Amino acid sequence: MLSRKNKKVNGFSIFFIKNRRTFINNKFYSKAHCFKVNFSENKFINVNFKGAMLTNCNFKKAKFINVEFFGTNLKKSNFKNAIFERCIFSGALLSNANFNDATFKNCIFL
């Protein structure tokens, strides 16, 4: 389990156990704040991260389908080998993010 300090961050509950695969479907995480959270190998479907701060997070081998990144701060996050399908990036902050070997299918960048 997670320590008390990690139980909830701005309405976005951190319920991940390291290396546990999780499926997140039909969620709205507007303005969620996550720092150094391990989301590796997780699957996100129909998720809205509008205005969220997901800095220094690990999304290695994660899969994103119909996910919206509107004004999302993804600085210094790791998306190595991640898969993005039908995602929208609008005003997302991507500086120093690692997208090595990531796959983008039918995504929109504005």
Secondary structure, 3 states (H helix, E strand, C coil): CCCHHHCEECCEECCCCCCCCCEEEEEECCCCEEECCECCCCEEEEEECCCCEEECCECCCCEEECCEEECCECCCCECCCCEEECCEEECCECCCCECCCCEEECCEEC
